[in-house]
Each structure stands twice: as C-alpha cells, then as structure tokens.
Amino acid sequence: MTIRVSALVLALVLMMPAFAAAQDAYPSRPISIVAPFPPGGVADLTARPIAAALEKVLKSPVAVVNKSGAAGAVGMSFVANAKPDGYTLLLSLSSISIIPEADKLFGRKPAYTVDQLVPLALLSADPTILVVRSELPWKTAKEFIEDAKKRPGQISYSSSGIYGTLHMAMELLSHAADIKLRHLPTAGAGPAINAILGGHVDVLASGPAAVIAHIESGKLRPLASWGDKRHPALPDVPTFRELGYPGAEFYIWAGLFAPRGTPAPVVAKLNEALRQAVNAPEFKGPMEKLKTPIAFKQGEEFQKFFDTDARRLAEGVKRVGRIEEKKK
Amino acid sequence: MAETLQNLYLGFSVALAPDILLYAFAGCLIGTLVGVLPGVGPLAGISLLLPATFGLDATRAIVMLAGIYYGAMYGGSTTSILMRIPGEAASVMTCIDGYAMARKGRAGAALAIAAVGSYVAGTVSIVLLMFLAPPLAAFALRFGPPEYLALLLLGLLVLAYMSGGSMVKSLAMAALGLLLGMVGIDQMSGYFRFHYGLVELGDGLGVVPVAVGLFGVAEILTTAGQAKPPEVIRPRLRELLPSRREWRESAAPIGRGTFLGFLIGIIPGSAHIISSFVSYAVERRLSRRPEEFGKGAVAGVAGPESANNSATSGALVPMLALGVPSGPIPAILLAAMMVHGVSPGPLLIRQQPELFWGFIASMYVGNLVLLILNLPLVGLFVNVLRVPYPYLYPAILAFAILGVYAVNSSVIDVWIMLLMGALGYVLRKLDFETAPIVLGVVLAPMIEMSLRQSLALSDGHYGIFLERPIAVTLLAVGLVLVLFNLWSFVRRGLDWRARIALAEKGEQT
C-alpha cells in the first residue's frame, strides 16, 4: 500500500514539469540528449559538446544521459518510445539503421524501427580507414585486394562486433572488391584495435582518430579510406572510390534524432538552434581536438544521406545473413 | 636508471604543484566515496565525472580521473567488510572474510589491513609500471583470445578454493553462475539469448547487480529473518588496529597479491576482477590453516585487496606505453586525453613527458593521500556498525538500489539485484555458498567469447591452443594443478575441505 502511494506521489512529481511545459514556450525545462553508448565513445564525445553549445543557444539546460546496452539498442529504443515533446533527443551513430535490420534477420520483434525517429541534424561523418600491420607486405590497397583474392578466407580482420559499424565497413569492401576475409568480432572498437596491435589479425577498418597515433608511430600502415574524398589528416591515403570501388563508401557518423510526433514548432526551434550551435566554439573546439571533421546536414539533405546510408547497411546486413546458418 | 630518476624528478615537480595536488586529492576523495557507495565502481565513477573534466587541461584531468580509479579500489573494501556489500565488483572476495572479521569485532583491523595492503600494492605496482611498462606492454598485447582462454580456465580452477564444505554444492553454484552468464547477445552471431523481450538484457546480467544482490541484499534478508536481532557490535578504540599476529599473517599475502594483481592487470580485458579471485585462491592454497578462510582469515582480506589495487596500475601499462585501450577504464582515460587534444600512443612518453611523468608521480602522491585519508576514516566507518539494525538495514538497501541504478540508469538492473537477493536468501537458508555464482557470472561470457574468438581465428581448428607458447604454458600449469590436487586427494583421502565438512557436521549435531 505505502509503495503504491509513494509511487503515485512520485509519478505526480515527475509529471509536474510536463504540465508546465504544455503551457510555456519550448524549452521550459531541461532537455536530455541520450547517448546510447558508454561515456568516452564517439556518441558521448559528440553529445557533450553539442549539448554545451545548444545550452548557450537555447538558454536552457541540456544534459547528456548515457543509456548504453545491447550495442546501442537500449538507448535508441528508449528515445524512440519516449514522449515526443522535444525534451528527449537521441544522439545516434550509423548503427541506428543496423539494429532493426538485424532484429528482422532473426525474426524477433524489433526494439524500435527507424520510422519512430525523425532525423534532426547530422553533426559529423568520419570515413573509416583501412589499416594493416606494418610488418605485412602490402604497400597499397591494390596489393592487399589481389592477395586477398588469391587466399580467400585466410587474411583476418577484427571488428567492434558482429553487425557493428566496423564489421559493416569491411563487409561493404568485401562485396565491392569481391574478396573473402576471416572475421574476428570483439566487444568494441578498443578491443578491435588491441587485436591488430597484438598481431592477432592482419587488417582493420577503424575510425581515423583511434588509429592516427599508431600510424604515426609506424605500427600500422593506412591503405585506403571509405570516404568520398581523402581524409584531411591523411592526405596521401587514397579512397576506395578513386581505386575503383565506389560501393565501398562508409562513414561513422553521428546525428541528432527526435521521437516521431514531436510538434513541428519544436522541431523548427531545434533546427534553428542547431544551426547556430554547430558554429559555436563550444562545439567546434572539442571536435577539432578530437580530430573529427564536422559535417553538418539538416532537413532534406540529412534525410537523403540517412536513407542512402540505411539502404547500404540494410543490404550489408542481409548479405552477411545469419551466421549460424552458414555452411562450410 | 639515472634518466628515469631525472624524469621522475620532473614528474614530481608537476605532481607537487599545488593545483595538481588539489586535483589528485579531489580525485582520491571522490574515488573513495564512489567505492564506498555499494555497486558504484570505478568505471561508473569515472564515466559520471568524465564530462566534469572537459574544462580542465589534460594533466589535471588525467590525474583526477586516475585518482578516482584507484581511490575507488580503496573505498570498495569498506562496505564489503562492514556490511557484506561489494562496493565494486573486485571487492567480492573481501566480502567473505572481511565481513566475517567484522562479525568477530575485528572490522577496524580488516579495514586497516585493506588500506595498508592497498597502499603497498599501489606504490609497488607504480614502481613496476615505471620501470617495466614498455616491455610488459608488448607482452600484454600478445595475449590474444587463445591465451585469454587458457588464463580463464586457470581462473575456473580457483573455484576449488573458494568455499569450504561441500564440493558438490560449490560446483552446482558455479554451474548456475555460468548459466546465468549466458544471458544476452551472443557476441559471435548476434543471437539474443534468454532475453524475454527485454532489450536491457542484451549485455547480460551485470556482475554488480548480481554481486550486490547475492551478498548484500541476501545478508539483509537473512538478518531480518532471525528470531532475535543480532547484537550490535560496539568497536572499542584499541581494537581498531590490527594485532601483531594479524600484521604478520597479512605481510606475505600483501606481497603476493601485489605481484599477482599487477601481472593479471596488464592483460587486456576486465582482468582486475579475476585478480582478486585468483589471489584469494592462492592464499587459501598456501595457508597453513585453510579452514579459517570464510571465517575471518586476515589473509583472505589482505591478498585480494592488494591484488585489485595493484591490477589498476597494471591495467595502465598498455595504455600509457602503447596508447592501447586495454580495458573499459583505460578506454575512458584515453578518451579523456583525446578530448584534450593529446593523442595517446607509443609516442606519448616522448611527446608529453610532463603529462606522463606527472601522472606517474601523482599516483605515488595519490596513494599516500589515500592511506592518510583512509586510516582515520577506519575509526569513523566502524561506527556505522553502532547503528541499530532497524535503521541501518533499510538505509543500506536504499543505498544499494541507488548505487546499482546509477551505474547505467537502468531499473532492470535494480530488479536483477532484488531477484538475486531473494535467490541468495534461499540459497543461504539451504547452506549453499554464493561466491561461486559470482565467479561463474564473471567468467562465463569471457570464456565463451575467447573460446569462440580463438576458433574464429583458427578457422575452427582446436590446434590453435597448442601452437601458441603462452597458451600452452598456461594450460600446462592448469593441468599440473589438477593432477597435483588429484594426487593429494588420492593419497590422503581426506583433505582440509572434508575436514571442515566433518567439523561442521559436528557443530550442528
């Protein structure tokens, strides 16, 4: 009984700001941006500066909440099913379109669907870079691909996890170049780097920021990039597009989403605020330090980018298929 | 050598600057608090405070975050000893003998030994870190999936020493733990196991809610179920300090725990939890009175507490020397450096000598700060035991719920903790020990992952375990240990475990 009473009181207390919000202009209370990955990762490190910048523009507190678990599915489905009032936003990475696709593959009820979310703005898009252990003979991507063709399933790569972003990047390349590699899934981008530095695998697709120090120290050699143009930090590294594999285009991107059904005036206000926020020093400074190029896209432009990316990844997931069904 | 000392001088000139000292102190203080709060471990503490350091410069941020990291390892023992609630996952083993000591009125001694052990381990391991970092880091990276599996199998052998009494019951509990560890997304195929429609179970049952439930909540329920309330222990001041005998008995375990923890700590992964399990087993194996373990053996506190502290420095070896995210906590420290525009990597020592050596020196200072901070706190913390149970236990339960929730803002974790509490209550009534369950939950996902990763690397050939020298060595050690045990079992018929079982039977009748 007491539990029920206190739950009721709690519910009332929690709803109070909601009542207030209905009357006042948006935003009248703190906004939370959910980062569906643990602190210190790309999602978290993009969410914090944009939250700080938005706070300045909107003159209202913006907090980052880390809700990680199940490769991002926990936080993403939390926002997808949140009240569409503009007070709960999602900072998602490319994997947002992979998770429902993988759910479909296993025939389980998806935790959320992409339609439940409205894209607000793309904040950054960093192409993955193909790196190899520097003691291996390949000096160019061409040599690597030719060798991989000669020895299907012999050359190994590590990834951040099955159907994860780094796995998908490699899958897109394997398909475009018609090669077959051996896959070692690990529990995240960090362990994937450990695996190549320890000599347990030969190649890796990785975000540039995580490997640049190891490229500089001579441990890893960059061969090519998944971007549509060369990466500013690695101007000598060609893109797969240049090398004749336009299908191998992939970015680890970060963007803001709101639950579908968020009122149009709120979305308009957020869009306007974001336009200012991306140019604020609170956002630009940290992104520069993280060596992550800002790629701001909104509205139609972001929707188009998102749709192309989602389609590419959906095809990738389908091609990989269900692992346990594969026969030797 | 001379160069290292010169660098260290540079480091101390950075670390002893008043403002850096202040941040180190703040980090240690926050870490201690984070460790004392049940459930909230160093990972959660650093995660929650990472954003607060964005405004600082790189050295200050790293010094403070690292302070939280090893400070939490100090603080973690407090609630384990006083209330049988692991302050963080690596303190699970401390719950057993630490709490037993507290019940015997030796809480102050246990806390003091834990603090001193942590200090010795912390300081010695930084010396090791300083001199051995580059060669050890290269060695640590050679630990791939097959080596990790071999190490984990050795970890499973630890089970034999985790509890007295019935071996069958221990094995049953370990099997239950291994099964519970199977919940979640299969990392190799993406298949979702035993989720019952809850996405939150994707990463499996967390070690923290399981441990806090099985130990803390179960303890509270058991006490509440007793016919008359247990006597409130009133610790006297002169009983706060360890006796001469207790000092003597903890010296060697502290030394062994330090080296063991450091070696296990450098291996990439969440090895620091395993270090405390292994240390407990080693101490029990080497002890002349293994039957005292579980009933308040001081070595059972000294060893694991030193090991988990030393493992924290160990884990920093690959991070500092190679810029490699060797575990969840070093990964966050790396992110903190990157936020400040420092690119961590093999060149860090040369490019940022002030940061690197300042960091090392601040750890010496920080460990001393923690010792000075924690020893007087022993007197304060022990007073918690004076609070009558009707007030103490609801408060602890509230803190446990708060702590477990705070780690991932997940209500599901709170439910897991409460269910595990109920399970732990039933098991204790039936005389099952719950520590092997925690070991199972910790080891199962790691064993599965490393076994299947190894096979992914070898394309399905089991020969991979015999081709790699480190893996072979570890497996051979394991085999020798098993044979050794079998031999003593055959020769003597009754070993200490059976003697305990007999003795317990005698007590009951």
Interface residues (C-beta under 8 A of the other chain):
Chain A: P38 P39 G40 G41 D44 L45 R48 V64 V65 N66 K67 S68 G69 A70 A71 A73 V74 S77 A102 L105 F106 R108 K109 A111 G153 S156 G161 I162 Y163 R182 H183 L184 P185 T186 A187 G188 G190 P191 I193 N194 A195 L197 G198 G199 H200 V201 A209 I212 A213 H214 E216 S217 K219 P286 K289 L290 K291 R322 I323 E324
Chain B: I46 S47 L48 L50 P51 F54 L141 R142 F143 G144 P145 G184 I185 Q187 M188 S189 G190 Y191 F192 G197 V199 E200 L201 G202 D203 P268 G269 P318 L322 G323 V324 P325 S326 P328 A331 I332 L334 A335 A336 M338 V339 H340 G341 S343 P344 G345 P346 L347 L348 N408 S409 S410 M449 Q453 A456 L457 D459
